[in-house]
Amino acid sequence: MAVETLPLTENQIDQYHRDGFILASGLIPEAIARTGEAAMWEVMGMDANDPGTWDNFSDEAIASTFQAGFKPRSKLFQFFGNQHPDLLACYTPEMMAAMAQLTCESVDLFHPPDGTLIQNIFPSDEKWAWRGAHFDGGVKAKMHKTLPGPFIINSIIYLNDIEKHGGGTVAWPGSHKPIRALAESDPKKYEYMWRLSQDLHTVDIGDPVELEPKCGDILFFAHFCVHAATNNVRDTPRLALRSRW
């Protein structure tokens, strides 16, 4: 289905280039997002209204979570390559068009994925904090080249309403600019993303902002944008889909 009008405004595009990220609403119809939310619980084999089931991970989910290096009872639940049609339906033509606007690339470059990464954060008894400020691509085993970079744009689709300290992502506005400047200051030293990641602590990136997305909101963020997951100290899991483009 073609998109008749451009989904993002010039102000949103300017904000993305200024801050390195933008939280966008209205790119996924509410009915599709809420159906995706229900599908998420189905995939996990849990009842949204019964916290007593929230440790009852399906066999498929446990296998995928173990592959990610996380135990199924940890507060971060990851499920790779899920192909549930109600989850994939969240990757709408409007989302593809928005990414084309933000990257100044042809919309033909962007296609809904064949499978998606589920990345949910369950309630924790720990004090609220962010964990592991980073930019994507810095895993040494992957050996990603720094410039022009392994990703054009990154996205997180949220499939429920996230309250303050409820597992919403934190991001550092404008952080992509000093990180890029560091990379360009010594291209040989920082040929690989993992090496650049080691020196993240040397860069002044200011203070983060905590996002409080609603069901169906999408966080788009750029190469080098510093962000982090957070503890969820509320009583409802944070439900989300992650993709890199």
Beta strands, then each sheet from edge to edge (+ up, - down):
strand 1: 21-24
strand 2: 76-82
strand 3: 116-121
strand 4: 130-134
strand 5: 154-158
strand 6: 170-171
strand 7: 209-210
strand 8: 218-221
strand 9: 227-230
strand 10: 240-244
sheet 1: 1+ 8- 5+ 10- 3+ 2-
sheet 2: 4+ 9- 6+ 7-
end
